Amino acid sequence: MTSTPGSGAGRPVDLLVVGAGPAGVAAAMMAAGLRMRVTVVEADAIGSKVAAIGALENVPGGWTTGPELAAALAGDLDRHRGSGRLALVHGRATGVTAHGDRAEVTLADGRLLVGAAVVVATGVTMLTTDDVSWVEAAEGSRTAPLWRAAPERVAGREVAVLGADRPLGTWLRAHPSTTARFHVLHPASDGYKTEEVADDDRVRLHPVERAAIALLPGGAHRVTAFHRDGTGCRLDADVVLTNLGSRPAAPKGLAADADGYCPQEMQHPRVLVAGDLKGARMQRIAVAIGDGARAALTPYYGSLT
């Protein structure tokens, strides 16, 4: 057993938290505020995933950009670290194991962290064109995620968006005055997600069977959309952005469903799952924050059996 900073003479801490995004930080804050001894494990910077989000629209507290929220999360952890009840360990968690009396987290460098329980809040990883079968991107075609796009990059331009995932609606609401034409190509499975953007005059929806992206001279792109009825159309886009959804970023040891998500009811009682990792419908920052705080209350009230 490896002692963690702040764990005290090699004793297991009360709660391990894997992931320092909105859900993980909320869990750590709740636990530390209840005088539990907490160790937070983060592979990158605190709030690194939200820091890459260009605009926020539905998060309490007045945060309007991802970097602002990430800085606030880091400040929250720093404040609780000052109490001596919270420690931050930099490392990549590769495995989670639960036993009758403890939970363990294994790091990539071989360290073993031990606690009475663990909250896993590692979230999701954004899909790229290499991860989906319906997009064919020619070599040299460069795409970036929509949620990182600055409004000045797309202003006044023809933009092809691959996929109709939820960040599209958030981005459009956050930048109501940005003028651009967004051609949203999406498979049938994304159809229900388009309702929140269908009334935006800037959006043109293109349900497709597949799409092909080719690079044109000068840096523009030719996008060919193939529809389910066998017809197709072409459009030239100044910018191509991906909005393809995400996949769970779960360490080994968690039980997963057919889609790779890790619902709480499938886990050992000492393994709590919070935020996006639990399921696709959890992917709202405000929801993740509340869910992380809730997860920390389970070991506090002793309901681990």
Salt bridges, closest charged atoms under 4 A:
ASP14 OD1 - ARG37 NH2 3.66
ASP44 OD1 - ARG92 NH2 3.95
GLU57 OE1 - ARG173 NE 3.13
ASP76 OD1 - ARG79 NH1 3.20
ASP78 OD1 - ARG81 NH1 3.43
ASP101 OD1 - ARG102 NH1 2.95
GLU104 OE1 - HIS99 NE2 3.43
GLU104 OE2 - ARG102 NE 2.80
ASP109 OD2 - ARG111 NE 2.82
GLU136 OE2 - ARG210 NH1 2.95
GLU158 OE2 - ARG181 NE 3.24
GLU158 OE1 - HIS183 NE2 2.82
ASP165 OD1 - LYS193 NZ 2.80
ASP190 OD1 - LYS193 NZ 3.62
GLU196 OE2 - ARG166 NH1 2.95
GLU196 OE1 - ARG173 NH1 2.88
GLU196 OE2 - ARG284 NH2 3.91
ASP200 OD2 - ARG202 NH2 2.86
ASP236 OD1 - ARG222 NE 2.87
ASP291 OD1 - LYS278 NZ 3.24
ASP291 OD1 - ARG294 NE 3.12
